Amino acid sequence: MPSVMGLLEERERAARQRVEALQAELREAEAVWERFVIARETVGEVLAEPRRGGDVAPVVVVGERPVQVRQAVPGSVVPHWEEGLAPAVLAPDYQRIMDVLAGGMRGEAMDCRQLAAAVGLEPVPAKVEGVRSKAKRLAARGWLTEERPGLFSVPVGRGGGS
């Protein structure tokens, strides 16, 4: 019959081995986590740097109020509209939608199929859905109004000038 002390020593040894294995796994996980933190911080710094030599002037003046403009790139975030903000801050696909809607009579709304055709896309479901999601995003951020579901227009003072 094994002794009580022998059983305790055996369990202590097993527990110590488990703790050492978990500590090694924790060190590895912390190293991976640290690399992600550094990567995120580096990307944040790079994205925060002003772009040099872009096509867009550093300051666009709409009316009397100057607005700082960063060059828009495809896939960039759509900013919330605010007074004096020009469509030039939008990515090219969004600018085309704004230009098409601003080109018509103010307040004239278009559905997504019409918008897709107007920006030069084939009015097939996949393309219309892409335009719809962009128009919805513009409406959610105040650039467009959605009068009825799927019917978009540019409010007065928010179009053109890109």
MODELLER restraints for C-alpha pairs under 7 A, 6 or more apart:
rsr = mdl.restraints
at = mdl.atoms
rsr.add(forms.Gaussian(group=physical.xy_distance, feature=features.Distance(at['CA:54:A'], at['CA:71:A']), mean=6.31, stdev=0.5))
rsr.add(forms.Gaussian(group=physical.xy_distance, feature=features.Distance(at['CA:56:A'], at['CA:71:A']), mean=5.71, stdev=0.5))
rsr.add(forms.Gaussian(group=physical.xy_distance, feature=features.Distance(at['CA:58:A'], at['CA:68:A']), mean=6.26, stdev=0.5))
rsr.add(forms.Gaussian(group=physical.xy_distance, feature=features.Distance(at['CA:58:A'], at['CA:69:A']), mean=5.72, stdev=0.5))
rsr.add(forms.Gaussian(group=physical.xy_distance, feature=features.Distance(at['CA:58:A'], at['CA:70:A']), mean=6.85, stdev=0.5))
rsr.add(forms.Gaussian(group=physical.xy_distance, feature=features.Distance(at['CA:59:A'], at['CA:66:A']), mean=6.43, stdev=0.5))
rsr.add(forms.Gaussian(group=physical.xy_distance, feature=features.Distance(at['CA:59:A'], at['CA:67:A']), mean=5.79, stdev=0.5))
rsr.add(forms.Gaussian(group=physical.xy_distance, feature=features.Distance(at['CA:59:A'], at['CA:68:A']), mean=4.83, stdev=0.5))
rsr.add(forms.Gaussian(group=physical.xy_distance, feature=features.Distance(at['CA:59:A'], at['CA:69:A']), mean=5.71, stdev=0.5))
rsr.add(forms.Gaussian(group=physical.xy_distance, feature=features.Distance(at['CA:60:A'], at['CA:66:A']), mean=6.02, stdev=0.5))
rsr.add(forms.Gaussian(group=physical.xy_distance, feature=features.Distance(at['CA:60:A'], at['CA:67:A']), mean=5.62, stdev=0.5))
rsr.add(forms.Gaussian(group=physical.xy_distance, feature=features.Distance(at['CA:60:A'], at['CA:68:A']), mean=6.61, stdev=0.5))
rsr.add(forms.Gaussian(group=physical.xy_distance, feature=features.Distance(at['CA:60:A'], at['CA:69:A']), mean=6.55, stdev=0.5))
rsr.add(forms.Gaussian(group=physical.xy_distance, feature=features.Distance(at['CA:61:A'], at['CA:67:A']), mean=6.14, stdev=0.5))
rsr.add(forms.Gaussian(group=physical.xy_distance, feature=features.Distance(at['CA:62:A'], at['CA:84:A']), mean=5.36, stdev=0.5))
rsr.add(forms.Gaussian(group=physical.xy_distance, feature=features.Distance(at['CA:62:A'], at['CA:86:A']), mean=6.87, stdev=0.5))
rsr.add(forms.Gaussian(group=physical.xy_distance, feature=features.Distance(at['CA:65:A'], at['CA:84:A']), mean=6.13, stdev=0.5))
rsr.add(forms.Gaussian(group=physical.xy_distance, feature=features.Distance(at['CA:67:A'], at['CA:84:A']), mean=6.63, stdev=0.5))
rsr.add(forms.Gaussian(group=physical.xy_distance, feature=features.Distance(at['CA:67:A'], at['CA:85:A']), mean=6.31, stdev=0.5))
rsr.add(forms.Gaussian(group=physical.xy_distance, feature=features.Distance(at['CA:69:A'], at['CA:89:A']), mean=5.92, stdev=0.5))
rsr.add(forms.Gaussian(group=physical.xy_distance, feature=features.Distance(at['CA:70:A'], at['CA:89:A']), mean=6.41, stdev=0.5))
rsr.add(forms.Gaussian(group=physical.xy_distance, feature=features.Distance(at['CA:71:A'], at['CA:89:A']), mean=6.43, stdev=0.5))
rsr.add(forms.Gaussian(group=physical.xy_distance, feature=features.Distance(at['CA:72:A'], at['CA:89:A']), mean=5.41, stdev=0.5))
rsr.add(forms.Gaussian(group=physical.xy_distance, feature=features.Distance(at['CA:72:A'], at['CA:90:A']), mean=5.55, stdev=0.5))
rsr.add(forms.Gaussian(group=physical.xy_distance, feature=features.Distance(at['CA:72:A'], at['CA:91:A']), mean=4.85, stdev=0.5))
rsr.add(forms.Gaussian(group=physical.xy_distance, feature=features.Distance(at['CA:73:A'], at['CA:91:A']), mean=5.21, stdev=0.5))
rsr.add(forms.Gaussian(group=physical.xy_distance, feature=features.Distance(at['CA:74:A'], at['CA:91:A']), mean=5.15, stdev=0.5))
rsr.add(forms.Gaussian(group=physical.xy_distance, feature=features.Distance(at['CA:74:A'], at['CA:92:A']), mean=6.36, stdev=0.5))
rsr.add(forms.Gaussian(group=physical.xy_distance, feature=features.Distance(at['CA:75:A'], at['CA:91:A']), mean=6.79, stdev=0.5))
rsr.add(forms.Gaussian(group=physical.xy_distance, feature=features.Distance(at['CA:76:A'], at['CA:91:A']), mean=6.15, stdev=0.5))
rsr.add(forms.Gaussian(group=physical.xy_distance, feature=features.Distance(at['CA:78:A'], at['CA:90:A']), mean=6.18, stdev=0.5))
rsr.add(forms.Gaussian(group=physical.xy_distance, feature=features.Distance(at['CA:79:A'], at['CA:141:A']), mean=6.81, stdev=0.5))
rsr.add(forms.Gaussian(group=physical.xy_distance, feature=features.Distance(at['CA:80:A'], at['CA:141:A']), mean=4.52, stdev=0.5))
rsr.add(forms.Gaussian(group=physical.xy_distance, feature=features.Distance(at['CA:80:A'], at['CA:142:A']), mean=6.21, stdev=0.5))
rsr.add(forms.Gaussian(group=physical.xy_distance, feature=features.Distance(at['CA:81:A'], at['CA:141:A']), mean=6.05, stdev=0.5))
rsr.add(forms.Gaussian(group=physical.xy_distance, feature=features.Distance(at['CA:81:A'], at['CA:142:A']), mean=5.24, stdev=0.5))
rsr.add(forms.Gaussian(group=physical.xy_distance, feature=features.Distance(at['CA:81:A'], at['CA:143:A']), mean=5.61, stdev=0.5))
rsr.add(forms.Gaussian(group=physical.xy_distance, feature=features.Distance(at['CA:86:A'], at['CA:161:A']), mean=6.50, stdev=0.5))
rsr.add(forms.Gaussian(group=physical.xy_distance, feature=features.Distance(at['CA:86:A'], at['CA:162:A']), mean=6.48, stdev=0.5))
rsr.add(forms.Gaussian(group=physical.xy_distance, feature=features.Distance(at['CA:87:A'], at['CA:95:A']), mean=6.11, stdev=0.5))
rsr.add(forms.Gaussian(group=physical.xy_distance, feature=features.Distance(at['CA:87:A'], at['CA:159:A']), mean=6.97, stdev=0.5))
rsr.add(forms.Gaussian(group=physical.xy_distance, feature=features.Distance(at['CA:87:A'], at['CA:161:A']), mean=6.79, stdev=0.5))
rsr.add(forms.Gaussian(group=physical.xy_distance, feature=features.Distance(at['CA:87:A'], at['CA:162:A']), mean=5.22, stdev=0.5))
rsr.add(forms.Gaussian(group=physical.xy_distance, feature=features.Distance(at['CA:88:A'], at['CA:95:A']), mean=6.96, stdev=0.5))
rsr.add(forms.Gaussian(group=physical.xy_distance, feature=features.Distance(at['CA:88:A'], at['CA:162:A']), mean=4.63, stdev=0.5))
rsr.add(forms.Gaussian(group=physical.xy_distance, feature=features.Distance(at['CA:94:A'], at['CA:134:A']), mean=6.75, stdev=0.5))
rsr.add(forms.Gaussian(group=physical.xy_distance, feature=features.Distance(at['CA:96:A'], at['CA:119:A']), mean=6.35, stdev=0.5))
rsr.add(forms.Gaussian(group=physical.xy_distance, feature=features.Distance(at['CA:97:A'], at['CA:119:A']), mean=6.77, stdev=0.5))
rsr.add(forms.Gaussian(group=physical.xy_distance, feature=features.Distance(at['CA:98:A'], at['CA:159:A']), mean=6.11, stdev=0.5))
rsr.add(forms.Gaussian(group=physical.xy_distance, feature=features.Distance(at['CA:99:A'], at['CA:159:A']), mean=6.78, stdev=0.5))
rsr.add(forms.Gaussian(group=physical.xy_distance, feature=features.Distance(at['CA:99:A'], at['CA:160:A']), mean=5.90, stdev=0.5))
rsr.add(forms.Gaussian(group=physical.xy_distance, feature=features.Distance(at['CA:100:A'], at['CA:118:A']), mean=6.67, stdev=0.5))
rsr.add(forms.Gaussian(group=physical.xy_distance, feature=features.Distance(at['CA:100:A'], at['CA:119:A']), mean=6.97, stdev=0.5))
rsr.add(forms.Gaussian(group=physical.xy_distance, feature=features.Distance(at['CA:101:A'], at['CA:153:A']), mean=6.03, stdev=0.5))
rsr.add(forms.Gaussian(group=physical.xy_distance, feature=features.Distance(at['CA:101:A'], at['CA:154:A']), mean=6.06, stdev=0.5))
rsr.add(forms.Gaussian(group=physical.xy_distance, feature=features.Distance(at['CA:102:A'], at['CA:154:A']), mean=6.08, stdev=0.5))
rsr.add(forms.Gaussian(group=physical.xy_distance, feature=features.Distance(at['CA:102:A'], at['CA:159:A']), mean=4.93, stdev=0.5))
rsr.add(forms.Gaussian(group=physical.xy_distance, feature=features.Distance(at['CA:102:A'], at['CA:160:A']), mean=5.78, stdev=0.5))
rsr.add(forms.Gaussian(group=physical.xy_distance, feature=features.Distance(at['CA:106:A'], at['CA:154:A']), mean=6.93, stdev=0.5))
rsr.add(forms.Gaussian(group=physical.xy_distance, feature=features.Distance(at['CA:106:A'], at['CA:156:A']), mean=6.53, stdev=0.5))
rsr.add(forms.Gaussian(group=physical.xy_distance, feature=features.Distance(at['CA:107:A'], at['CA:153:A']), mean=5.88, stdev=0.5))
rsr.add(forms.Gaussian(group=physical.xy_distance, feature=features.Distance(at['CA:107:A'], at['CA:154:A']), mean=6.47, stdev=0.5))
rsr.add(forms.Gaussian(group=physical.xy_distance, feature=features.Distance(at['CA:107:A'], at['CA:155:A']), mean=6.58, stdev=0.5))
rsr.add(forms.Gaussian(group=physical.xy_distance, feature=features.Distance(at['CA:108:A'], at['CA:153:A']), mean=6.09, stdev=0.5))
rsr.add(forms.Gaussian(group=physical.xy_distance, feature=features.Distance(at['CA:109:A'], at['CA:151:A']), mean=5.83, stdev=0.5))
rsr.add(forms.Gaussian(group=physical.xy_distance, feature=features.Distance(at['CA:109:A'], at['CA:152:A']), mean=5.04, stdev=0.5))
rsr.add(forms.Gaussian(group=physical.xy_distance, feature=features.Distance(at['CA:109:A'], at['CA:153:A']), mean=4.41, stdev=0.5))
rsr.add(forms.Gaussian(group=physical.xy_distance, feature=features.Distance(at['CA:110:A'], at['CA:151:A']), mean=5.37, stdev=0.5))
rsr.add(forms.Gaussian(group=physical.xy_distance, feature=features.Distance(at['CA:110:A'], at['CA:152:A']), mean=5.42, stdev=0.5))
rsr.add(forms.Gaussian(group=physical.xy_distance, feature=features.Distance(at['CA:110:A'], at['CA:153:A']), mean=6.52, stdev=0.5))
rsr.add(forms.Gaussian(group=physical.xy_distance, feature=features.Distance(at['CA:111:A'], at['CA:150:A']), mean=5.51, stdev=0.5))
rsr.add(forms.Gaussian(group=physical.xy_distance, feature=features.Distance(at['CA:111:A'], at['CA:151:A']), mean=4.46, stdev=0.5))
rsr.add(forms.Gaussian(group=physical.xy_distance, feature=features.Distance(at['CA:111:A'], at['CA:152:A']), mean=6.25, stdev=0.5))
rsr.add(forms.Gaussian(group=physical.xy_distance, feature=features.Distance(at['CA:112:A'], at['CA:128:A']), mean=5.84, stdev=0.5))
rsr.add(forms.Gaussian(group=physical.xy_distance, feature=features.Distance(at['CA:112:A'], at['CA:131:A']), mean=6.25, stdev=0.5))
rsr.add(forms.Gaussian(group=physical.xy_distance, feature=features.Distance(at['CA:112:A'], at['CA:132:A']), mean=5.52, stdev=0.5))
rsr.add(forms.Gaussian(group=physical.xy_distance, feature=features.Distance(at['CA:112:A'], at['CA:150:A']), mean=6.25, stdev=0.5))
rsr.add(forms.Gaussian(group=physical.xy_distance, feature=features.Distance(at['CA:113:A'], at['CA:123:A']), mean=5.71, stdev=0.5))
rsr.add(forms.Gaussian(group=physical.xy_distance, feature=features.Distance(at['CA:113:A'], at['CA:128:A']), mean=5.56, stdev=0.5))
rsr.add(forms.Gaussian(group=physical.xy_distance, feature=features.Distance(at['CA:116:A'], at['CA:122:A']), mean=6.77, stdev=0.5))
rsr.add(forms.Gaussian(group=physical.xy_distance, feature=features.Distance(at['CA:116:A'], at['CA:123:A']), mean=5.78, stdev=0.5))
rsr.add(forms.Gaussian(group=physical.xy_distance, feature=features.Distance(at['CA:116:A'], at['CA:127:A']), mean=6.77, stdev=0.5))
rsr.add(forms.Gaussian(group=physical.xy_distance, feature=features.Distance(at['CA:116:A'], at['CA:128:A']), mean=5.65, stdev=0.5))
rsr.add(forms.Gaussian(group=physical.xy_distance, feature=features.Distance(at['CA:116:A'], at['CA:131:A']), mean=6.08, stdev=0.5))
rsr.add(forms.Gaussian(group=physical.xy_distance, feature=features.Distance(at['CA:117:A'], at['CA:123:A']), mean=5.69, stdev=0.5))
rsr.add(forms.Gaussian(group=physical.xy_distance, feature=features.Distance(at['CA:121:A'], at['CA:127:A']), mean=6.68, stdev=0.5))
rsr.add(forms.Gaussian(group=physical.xy_distance, feature=features.Distance(at['CA:138:A'], at['CA:144:A']), mean=5.62, stdev=0.5))
rsr.add(forms.Gaussian(group=physical.xy_distance, feature=features.Distance(at['CA:139:A'], at['CA:145:A']), mean=5.28, stdev=0.5))
rsr.add(forms.Gaussian(group=physical.xy_distance, feature=features.Distance(at['CA:139:A'], at['CA:146:A']), mean=6.36, stdev=0.5))
rsr.add(forms.Gaussian(group=physical.xy_distance, feature=features.Distance(at['CA:143:A'], at['CA:154:A']), mean=6.91, stdev=0.5))
rsr.add(forms.Gaussian(group=physical.xy_distance, feature=features.Distance(at['CA:143:A'], at['CA:158:A']), mean=6.47, stdev=0.5))
rsr.add(forms.Gaussian(group=physical.xy_distance, feature=features.Distance(at['CA:144:A'], at['CA:152:A']), mean=6.48, stdev=0.5))
rsr.add(forms.Gaussian(group=physical.xy_distance, feature=features.Distance(at['CA:144:A'], at['CA:153:A']), mean=5.67, stdev=0.5))
rsr.add(forms.Gaussian(group=physical.xy_distance, feature=features.Distance(at['CA:144:A'], at['CA:154:A']), mean=4.80, stdev=0.5))
rsr.add(forms.Gaussian(group=physical.xy_distance, feature=features.Distance(at['CA:144:A'], at['CA:155:A']), mean=6.30, stdev=0.5))
rsr.add(forms.Gaussian(group=physical.xy_distance, feature=features.Distance(at['CA:145:A'], at['CA:152:A']), mean=5.66, stdev=0.5))
rsr.add(forms.Gaussian(group=physical.xy_distance, feature=features.Distance(at['CA:145:A'], at['CA:153:A']), mean=5.46, stdev=0.5))
rsr.add(forms.Gaussian(group=physical.xy_distance, feature=features.Distance(at['CA:145:A'], at['CA:154:A']), mean=6.21, stdev=0.5))
rsr.add(forms.Gaussian(group=physical.xy_distance, feature=features.Distance(at['CA:145:A'], at['CA:155:A']), mean=6.55, stdev=0.5))
rsr.add(forms.Gaussian(group=physical.xy_distance, feature=features.Distance(at['CA:146:A'], at['CA:152:A']), mean=4.56, stdev=0.5))
rsr.add(forms.Gaussian(group=physical.xy_distance, feature=features.Distance(at['CA:146:A'], at['CA:153:A']), mean=6.61, stdev=0.5))
